[in-house]
Amino acid sequence: MYYFRWLLGFLHLLVWGSIILVHAIPAPDPVQCNRTICTVSNSYGAWGDRKDCSVKSVVYPTTEEELRSAVAHANKNKLKVKVVSKFSHTIPKLACPSSLGHDSLLISTAKYDSSIEIDSVNLAVTADAGVALRDVIDKVEEAGLSLVAAPYWEGVSVAGMISTGAHGSSWWGKGGAVHDHVIGLSMIVPGNESEGYAKVKQIGAQDQLLNAAKVSLGILGVISKVKLSLERGFKRSITYNFTSDSSIENNFMEHGKKYEFGDITWYPSKHMAVYRYDSRVPMDTPGDGINDFLGFQSNEILISKSVRASEKLFESTKSVNGECTLADTTLWYKKQIGNGLKNNGQIFTGYPVVGRQGKMQTSGSCLYSPKTRIDASCAWDPRIKGLFFYESTAIFTATKFVDFIKDVKKLRDLKPENFCGIDHYNGFLIRYIKASKAYLGQSEDSIVVDFNYYRADEASTPRLNQDVMEEVEQMAFFKYGARPHWAKNRNLAFLKVQSHPRAP
């Protein structure tokens, strides 16, 4: 009876939340300072090790010269330096300069975001390091052009996006990884005293250093500008096909070859696969749709807190049935609303949904809000005690991915409901990225698998079906040699990562 009442209440909130215009509170600033020290966090409010990262001081440059001066100051005074954007969406502590705090300097690019230059003749855009991806896309689209690759989540800066290997999904052309569309960048590196302790290095498309610099995790220097290749503007047509997962291991290769931006979302507990048929179409194709992915929409704070409370109840009572009810409800709702696709920018009325590339390639509407409203937020905003989860991301060679699917199916078939905790988030999201020349990119065409799952408030609290989720992780990283995404994962995914022929 409890599950039935909870389900009715949850559906009521979802329906009214989708009808009423919801305004979200602005995302929290990842840097917080008091009179003595500053701390930097990620957007989830907790790093992988759950320990705070303290820094002695923070600077907010607004120009390339101010950025160079900050690096020079750190070099001259032998300070450890890291860079953080206004978003800070990495799970590992890539933005933490030191475990000690007193010997460090943090550079924020939150205010270094004013310049976006479009070169329509040579089909390129150059942006300051701190410019938000959405601002770049909108400027590019205004010029009648399109950026081909982008991550699904738009809450990233251009420098952070390429530095960590962020990607969408494509085996076509240059592929789905954004760094493979980088044709130049400027990087500030340490210099000697005669050079003012820091200098700006220009790295062009033909420079071999570009393969090292464009995915560098911030360890080679501080990126100040990024130059990306563009194409003439185009539209995309998207259809989601909710169907059986019976042949997913036989279909994924052909799916990636057939659809330029295709992906697959697999819900093992439901024996369901959702194939995304996603291809470019000419600009004169009718349609003004947008991709407003459900998981990245503003959620009323009450909904986010209620879902989290339900999760905690299911975990504490070891209620697998409760998690499966939540998974059923979530999947049903995704199907009804096309997973957030909107034909006319307002509601979903049916497939296909056609819209401009800039409106279809990425999403993150929960980021944008008037500061006067405090009734909604991104679901994971740590201030509201909403969703709190892990995200594991494994990158497979295509040949090994077949056997991984088969092994997961064997594990699933023992007790399908053990996968409900993954399925009520987003199942297994399967995407495609192409072989890259970047030294920390992929050496061959690859499959990327993301899956999210509940994270307890206390590190010592075991999770429901934790053994199943960890078995999946171990099969991915240890049995099949998958490589981790640099900006995601728990620490175990990075064990012996240097032993890979080419680290991810």
PLY file of the C-alpha trace (Angstrom):
ply
format ascii 1.0
element vertex 504
property float x
property float y
property float z
element edge 503
property int vertex1
property int vertex2
end_header
0.00 0.00 0.00
2.85 2.38 0.79
4.30 1.94 -2.70
0.93 2.62 -4.31
0.42 5.86 -2.35
3.99 6.92 -3.02
3.61 6.21 -6.74
0.43 8.29 -6.99
2.07 11.17 -5.19
5.18 10.99 -7.31
3.18 10.95 -10.56
1.13 13.91 -9.35
4.29 15.91 -8.71
5.79 14.93 -12.05
2.71 15.88 -14.04
2.23 19.24 -12.37
5.95 19.92 -12.39
5.95 19.48 -16.18
2.98 21.82 -16.69
3.92 24.65 -14.36
6.78 26.92 -15.42
9.52 26.01 -12.95
12.34 28.36 -12.06
15.48 26.96 -10.49
17.80 28.46 -7.94
21.21 29.26 -9.47
23.85 26.55 -9.15
26.15 26.96 -6.14
29.57 28.55 -6.54
32.16 25.75 -6.26
34.51 28.10 -4.38
33.61 29.26 -0.88
35.84 31.46 1.30
35.85 32.67 4.87
38.29 35.04 6.54
41.09 32.51 6.76
40.79 29.94 3.99
38.88 28.88 0.87
37.46 25.53 -0.13
36.65 24.20 -3.58
34.07 21.51 -4.23
32.26 20.01 -7.18
28.64 20.52 -8.13
27.61 17.43 -6.15
29.01 18.83 -2.91
31.42 15.94 -2.33
34.56 14.67 -3.99
35.16 10.97 -4.46
37.06 10.76 -1.16
34.49 12.99 0.62
37.31 15.17 1.97
37.32 18.95 1.62
39.86 20.64 -0.60
41.30 23.75 1.05
43.32 26.41 -0.75
45.25 29.39 0.56
43.90 31.85 -1.98
41.78 32.17 -5.11
42.16 34.55 -8.03
39.56 35.47 -10.67
41.33 36.73 -13.81
39.22 38.46 -16.46
41.81 38.66 -19.27
44.55 36.47 -20.68
47.18 38.79 -19.23
45.66 38.55 -15.76
45.64 34.78 -16.17
49.30 34.84 -17.15
50.12 37.01 -14.15
48.43 34.53 -11.82
50.51 31.67 -13.19
53.64 33.81 -12.94
52.90 34.61 -9.30
52.46 30.93 -8.49
55.65 29.97 -10.32
57.69 32.70 -8.67
56.44 31.76 -5.20
56.55 27.99 -5.78
52.83 27.48 -5.24
50.85 24.50 -6.44
48.19 25.58 -8.94
44.94 24.17 -10.27
42.12 25.71 -12.29
38.40 25.51 -11.63
35.51 26.75 -13.77
32.21 28.20 -12.62
30.69 24.71 -12.99
33.14 22.22 -11.41
31.45 19.03 -12.58
34.31 16.56 -12.17
33.97 13.77 -9.64
37.73 13.14 -9.07
39.67 15.95 -7.39
41.17 17.37 -10.57
40.62 20.96 -9.38
42.32 20.50 -6.00
45.89 21.84 -6.07
47.17 20.40 -2.78
46.16 18.26 0.16
47.84 20.73 2.50
46.17 23.94 1.40
48.78 26.43 2.62
51.07 26.02 -0.42
48.43 26.39 -3.13
46.70 28.82 -5.45
43.38 28.21 -7.16
42.61 30.00 -10.41
38.93 30.37 -11.24
37.92 31.05 -14.84
34.40 32.06 -13.77
35.03 35.66 -14.86
37.31 34.89 -17.81
34.47 34.35 -20.24
33.96 37.44 -22.37
35.45 36.58 -25.77
33.88 34.37 -28.46
35.22 34.99 -31.96
33.59 33.42 -35.02
35.58 32.88 -38.21
32.85 32.12 -40.75
35.28 31.88 -43.65
37.47 29.23 -42.07
34.64 27.63 -40.08
36.13 28.08 -36.61
35.32 29.59 -33.23
37.83 30.77 -30.61
36.67 31.27 -27.02
38.16 32.23 -23.68
38.81 29.26 -21.41
35.97 30.05 -19.01
33.25 30.55 -21.61
30.26 28.28 -21.04
29.52 25.70 -23.72
25.97 27.02 -24.14
27.28 30.53 -24.87
29.59 29.16 -27.56
26.81 27.12 -29.16
24.36 30.04 -29.21
26.94 32.37 -30.77
27.88 29.79 -33.38
24.24 29.11 -34.29
23.58 32.86 -34.66
26.25 32.86 -37.37
24.45 30.06 -39.25
27.05 27.48 -38.21
27.10 24.44 -35.93
29.49 22.85 -33.47
29.37 19.15 -34.30
30.40 17.53 -30.99
29.32 18.35 -27.46
28.80 16.47 -24.20
25.20 15.71 -23.26
25.48 18.02 -20.21
26.11 21.64 -21.18
27.23 22.85 -17.75
30.92 22.95 -18.68
33.50 25.52 -19.72
35.27 25.11 -23.05
38.67 24.49 -21.43
37.34 22.10 -18.81
35.36 20.25 -21.46
38.35 19.42 -23.65
40.83 18.92 -20.78
38.87 16.01 -19.33
37.87 14.30 -22.57
34.17 15.26 -22.52
32.18 13.75 -25.37
28.85 13.16 -27.02
28.22 10.16 -29.22
29.43 9.55 -32.77
31.63 7.28 -34.84
31.20 9.57 -37.87
33.54 12.27 -39.14
35.88 13.48 -36.38
33.83 11.59 -33.81
31.91 12.43 -30.66
34.79 13.63 -28.44
34.99 17.43 -28.38
38.79 17.50 -28.15
38.99 15.92 -31.61
37.39 19.08 -33.00
40.06 21.31 -31.42
42.25 22.95 -34.08
44.28 25.21 -31.82
44.65 26.57 -28.32
46.65 28.95 -26.19
48.26 27.66 -23.02
50.03 29.56 -20.27
53.10 27.72 -19.06
55.79 28.55 -16.50
58.74 30.63 -17.69
62.06 31.77 -16.30
62.67 35.13 -14.66
63.52 36.85 -17.94
60.16 35.70 -19.34
58.25 37.09 -16.38
57.84 33.62 -14.81
55.06 32.68 -17.25
54.39 32.89 -20.96
51.58 32.27 -23.44
52.24 29.44 -25.88
50.23 29.26 -29.11
49.60 25.69 -30.27
48.28 25.25 -33.81
46.59 22.41 -35.64
49.84 21.05 -37.08
51.79 21.29 -33.83
52.43 17.87 -32.28
52.02 19.45 -28.86
48.31 19.77 -29.57
47.87 16.02 -29.14
49.26 16.34 -25.61
47.69 19.66 -24.66
44.06 19.27 -25.68
43.37 16.48 -23.16
45.84 17.27 -20.41
43.86 17.31 -17.12
45.36 20.71 -16.35
48.85 19.37 -15.68
50.77 20.86 -18.65
49.70 24.44 -18.09
46.63 26.66 -17.96
44.55 26.79 -21.13
43.60 30.37 -21.94
41.85 30.04 -25.32
40.35 27.19 -27.32
39.79 27.07 -31.08
37.18 24.62 -32.39
36.26 23.60 -35.92
32.70 24.24 -37.15
30.41 23.16 -39.95
27.61 24.86 -41.83
24.43 24.88 -39.80
22.26 21.77 -39.80
19.34 20.20 -38.01
18.89 16.84 -36.33
16.03 14.38 -36.27
15.64 12.22 -33.14
13.40 9.23 -32.42
13.58 6.96 -29.37
12.64 3.32 -29.93
11.73 1.53 -26.68
12.15 -2.17 -27.41
13.50 -5.52 -26.17
17.17 -5.88 -25.20
17.30 -9.43 -26.57
19.72 -8.58 -29.39
21.55 -5.57 -28.00
24.92 -7.33 -28.20
24.32 -7.95 -31.91
22.88 -4.54 -32.72
25.12 -1.97 -31.08
27.82 -1.97 -33.77
25.43 -1.45 -36.65
23.52 1.18 -34.68
26.67 3.28 -34.26
27.48 2.99 -37.94
23.97 3.81 -39.14
23.13 6.86 -37.00
25.58 9.75 -36.81
24.62 10.73 -33.25
22.97 7.51 -32.09
23.16 5.99 -28.64
21.47 3.20 -26.67
20.10 3.27 -23.13
19.86 -0.19 -21.62
17.60 -1.01 -18.68
18.64 -4.56 -17.69
16.00 -5.09 -14.98
13.26 -4.29 -17.52
14.84 -6.29 -20.35
14.55 -3.09 -22.36
16.83 -1.15 -24.71
16.06 2.35 -25.95
17.67 2.99 -29.32
18.19 6.64 -30.18
17.81 7.17 -33.92
19.63 10.48 -34.30
20.80 11.82 -37.66
21.43 15.20 -39.25
18.88 16.56 -41.69
18.89 19.64 -43.98
18.12 23.06 -42.52
14.90 23.32 -44.51
13.43 20.26 -42.76
10.33 21.38 -40.81
10.71 21.45 -37.04
11.86 23.69 -34.20
12.34 21.08 -31.50
14.67 21.06 -28.52
16.33 18.38 -26.43
15.54 19.21 -22.80
16.69 15.93 -21.25
14.52 15.00 -18.29
17.43 14.43 -15.92
18.81 17.91 -16.56
15.55 19.83 -16.19
14.74 21.95 -13.17
13.04 19.82 -10.55
10.84 21.21 -7.83
12.84 20.87 -4.66
10.02 18.88 -3.08
10.30 16.24 -5.83
14.07 15.89 -5.51
13.89 15.61 -1.72
11.00 13.14 -1.93
12.85 10.88 -4.35
15.94 10.97 -2.14
13.85 10.19 0.94
12.28 7.25 -0.88
15.70 5.98 -1.94
16.96 6.15 1.63
13.89 4.30 2.88
14.32 1.56 0.29
18.01 1.27 1.15
17.47 1.12 4.91
14.64 -1.44 4.63
16.42 -3.36 1.87
13.35 -2.97 -0.31
14.24 -4.12 -3.80
10.55 -3.87 -4.71
10.57 -0.20 -3.78
13.52 0.49 -6.06
11.81 -1.39 -8.87
8.65 0.67 -8.39
10.75 3.79 -8.70
12.44 2.39 -11.83
9.08 1.48 -13.39
7.68 4.93 -12.71
10.70 6.75 -14.05
10.90 4.69 -17.23
7.16 5.03 -17.87
7.39 8.80 -17.53
10.44 9.04 -19.81
8.53 7.17 -22.49
5.50 9.46 -22.20
7.50 12.67 -22.64
10.09 11.45 -25.15
12.80 11.68 -22.47
12.60 15.47 -22.60
12.36 16.06 -26.34
9.95 18.87 -27.23
8.62 19.27 -30.76
7.84 22.97 -30.57
10.05 23.96 -27.68
7.24 23.43 -25.16
5.88 19.87 -25.16
6.47 16.47 -26.71
3.80 15.54 -29.27
5.43 12.64 -31.12
8.39 11.41 -33.16
10.49 12.40 -34.94
11.57 15.57 -33.15
13.47 17.86 -35.51
15.44 20.90 -34.42
18.61 22.89 -34.96
21.85 21.29 -33.90
22.40 23.86 -31.19
19.09 22.97 -29.55
19.45 19.21 -29.87
23.08 18.37 -29.10
23.21 19.14 -25.38
21.00 20.22 -22.51
21.00 21.57 -18.96
17.99 23.82 -18.43
18.25 23.49 -14.63
21.29 25.78 -14.78
19.34 28.84 -15.86
17.09 30.68 -13.49
16.07 34.05 -12.13
17.65 34.60 -8.72
14.29 35.61 -7.27
12.86 32.08 -7.35
13.89 29.34 -4.96
11.33 26.61 -5.66
13.45 24.35 -7.88
17.00 23.36 -8.73
19.15 20.78 -10.45
18.18 17.53 -8.76
21.69 16.94 -7.35
22.18 20.44 -5.85
23.84 19.67 -2.49
22.05 22.55 -0.75
18.65 20.86 -1.02
19.72 17.35 0.01
18.27 15.90 -3.17
19.84 13.21 -5.33
23.29 12.00 -4.32
24.87 9.38 -6.54
27.96 7.83 -8.02
28.68 7.83 -11.74
30.84 5.09 -13.23
32.02 5.40 -16.83
33.94 2.68 -18.64
35.43 2.94 -22.13
35.63 -0.37 -24.04
37.07 -1.52 -27.29
34.14 -2.56 -29.47
35.25 -6.19 -29.65
35.35 -6.60 -25.86
32.08 -4.79 -25.29
30.13 -7.70 -26.79
31.31 -10.05 -24.06
30.73 -7.44 -21.36
27.06 -7.22 -22.38
26.76 -10.99 -22.29
28.28 -11.15 -18.80
25.98 -8.41 -17.49
23.01 -10.30 -18.93
24.12 -13.46 -17.11
24.37 -11.50 -13.87
21.00 -9.86 -14.52
19.27 -13.15 -15.26
20.14 -14.45 -11.77
17.86 -11.78 -10.27
16.75 -8.96 -12.62
15.39 -6.76 -9.82
18.91 -6.29 -8.46
19.47 -3.83 -11.33
16.51 -1.58 -10.46
18.80 0.73 -8.49
20.70 1.50 -11.70
17.64 1.57 -13.92
15.74 4.19 -11.93
18.56 6.63 -12.74
19.36 6.12 -16.39
20.25 2.48 -16.87
23.40 1.89 -18.90
23.95 4.76 -21.35
25.92 3.43 -24.33
27.69 5.95 -26.56
30.26 5.97 -29.34
33.59 7.80 -29.59
36.09 7.58 -32.38
39.82 6.82 -32.31
41.76 9.95 -31.39
45.25 11.33 -31.92
45.15 12.88 -28.44
47.65 11.10 -26.21
45.03 10.75 -23.48
42.29 9.95 -25.96
41.23 6.58 -27.36
43.58 4.61 -29.59
40.68 2.97 -31.45
36.96 3.37 -32.01
35.35 2.75 -28.63
32.14 2.29 -26.68
31.48 4.39 -23.58
29.13 3.08 -20.89
27.81 5.32 -18.09
25.72 4.19 -15.16
24.61 6.05 -12.04
23.55 4.64 -8.69
22.71 5.62 -5.14
25.42 7.06 -2.90
24.89 6.91 0.85
25.20 9.97 3.07
27.90 8.21 5.07
30.83 6.51 3.38
30.62 3.50 5.71
26.97 2.77 4.91
26.66 -0.22 2.53
24.39 0.16 -0.49
21.53 -2.15 -1.45
22.86 -4.59 -4.07
26.29 -3.01 -3.76
27.85 -6.35 -4.63
26.06 -6.39 -8.01
27.14 -2.89 -8.95
30.72 -3.54 -7.90
30.74 -6.79 -9.87
29.76 -4.79 -12.96
32.56 -2.28 -12.27
35.12 -5.03 -11.76
34.13 -6.83 -14.94
34.42 -3.59 -16.88
37.76 -2.34 -15.58
39.56 -5.53 -14.57
38.19 -8.38 -16.71
37.71 -6.44 -19.95
40.34 -3.74 -19.46
37.98 -0.81 -19.92
39.50 2.61 -19.38
37.96 5.23 -17.09
36.59 8.59 -18.08
38.95 11.12 -16.54
36.25 13.28 -14.93
34.05 10.51 -13.48
34.31 7.25 -11.52
35.29 6.07 -8.09
39.00 5.72 -7.36
39.12 1.99 -8.11
38.56 2.70 -11.82
41.97 4.39 -12.00
43.95 1.49 -10.54
46.82 0.60 -12.89
45.46 3.00 -15.51
49.04 3.74 -16.55
49.41 0.13 -17.69
47.03 0.62 -20.59
48.84 0.83 -23.95
47.38 4.30 -24.23
45.65 5.75 -21.18
42.17 7.16 -21.84
0 1
1 2
2 3
3 4
4 5
5 6
6 7
7 8
8 9
9 10
10 11
11 12
12 13
13 14
14 15
15 16
16 17
17 18
18 19
19 20
20 21
21 22
22 23
23 24
24 25
25 26
26 27
27 28
28 29
29 30
30 31
31 32
32 33
33 34
34 35
35 36
36 37
37 38
38 39
39 40
40 41
41 42
42 43
43 44
44 45
45 46
46 47
47 48
48 49
49 50
50 51
51 52
52 53
53 54
54 55
55 56
56 57
57 58
58 59
59 60
60 61
61 62
62 63
63 64
64 65
65 66
66 67
67 68
68 69
69 70
70 71
71 72
72 73
73 74
74 75
75 76
76 77
77 78
78 79
79 80
80 81
81 82
82 83
83 84
84 85
85 86
86 87
87 88
88 89
89 90
90 91
91 92
92 93
93 94
94 95
95 96
96 97
97 98
98 99
99 100
100 101
101 102
102 103
103 104
104 105
105 106
106 107
107 108
108 109
109 110
110 111
111 112
112 113
113 114
114 115
115 116
116 117
117 118
118 119
119 120
120 121
121 122
122 123
123 124
124 125
125 126
126 127
127 128
128 129
129 130
130 131
131 132
132 133
133 134
134 135
135 136
136 137
137 138
138 139
139 140
140 141
141 142
142 143
143 144
144 145
145 146
146 147
147 148
148 149
149 150
150 151
151 152
152 153
153 154
154 155
155 156
156 157
157 158
158 159
159 160
160 161
161 162
162 163
163 164
164 165
165 166
166 167
167 168
168 169
169 170
170 171
171 172
172 173
173 174
174 175
175 176
176 177
177 178
178 179
179 180
180 181
181 182
182 183
183 184
184 185
185 186
186 187
187 188
188 189
189 190
190 191
191 192
192 193
193 194
194 195
195 196
196 197
197 198
198 199
199 200
200 201
201 202
202 203
203 204
204 205
205 206
206 207
207 208
208 209
209 210
210 211
211 212
212 213
213 214
214 215
215 216
216 217
217 218
218 219
219 220
220 221
221 222
222 223
223 224
224 225
225 226
226 227
227 228
228 229
229 230
230 231
231 232
232 233
233 234
234 235
235 236
236 237
237 238
238 239
239 240
240 241
241 242
242 243
243 244
244 245
245 246
246 247
247 248
248 249
249 250
250 251
251 252
252 253
253 254
254 255
255 256
256 257
257 258
258 259
259 260
260 261
261 262
262 263
263 264
264 265
265 266
266 267
267 268
268 269
269 270
270 271
271 272
272 273
273 274
274 275
275 276
276 277
277 278
278 279
279 280
280 281
281 282
282 283
283 284
284 285
285 286
286 287
287 288
288 289
289 290
290 291
291 292
292 293
293 294
294 295
295 296
296 297
297 298
298 299
299 300
300 301
301 302
302 303
303 304
304 305
305 306
306 307
307 308
308 309
309 310
310 311
311 312
312 313
313 314
314 315
315 316
316 317
317 318
318 319
319 320
320 321
321 322
322 323
323 324
324 325
325 326
326 327
327 328
328 329
329 330
330 331
331 332
332 333
333 334
334 335
335 336
336 337
337 338
338 339
339 340
340 341
341 342
342 343
343 344
344 345
345 346
346 347
347 348
348 349
349 350
350 351
351 352
352 353
353 354
354 355
355 356
356 357
357 358
358 359
359 360
360 361
361 362
362 363
363 364
364 365
365 366
366 367
367 368
368 369
369 370
370 371
371 372
372 373
373 374
374 375
375 376
376 377
377 378
378 379
379 380
380 381
381 382
382 383
383 384
384 385
385 386
386 387
387 388
388 389
389 390
390 391
391 392
392 393
393 394
394 395
395 396
396 397
397 398
398 399
399 400
400 401
401 402
402 403
403 404
404 405
405 406
406 407
407 408
408 409
409 410
410 411
411 412
412 413
413 414
414 415
415 416
416 417
417 418
418 419
419 420
420 421
421 422
422 423
423 424
424 425
425 426
426 427
427 428
428 429
429 430
430 431
431 432
432 433
433 434
434 435
435 436
436 437
437 438
438 439
439 440
440 441
441 442
442 443
443 444
444 445
445 446
446 447
447 448
448 449
449 450
450 451
451 452
452 453
453 454
454 455
455 456
456 457
457 458
458 459
459 460
460 461
461 462
462 463
463 464
464 465
465 466
466 467
467 468
468 469
469 470
470 471
471 472
472 473
473 474
474 475
475 476
476 477
477 478
478 479
479 480
480 481
481 482
482 483
483 484
484 485
485 486
486 487
487 488
488 489
489 490
490 491
491 492
492 493
493 494
494 495
495 496
496 497
497 498
498 499
499 500
500 501
501 502
502 503
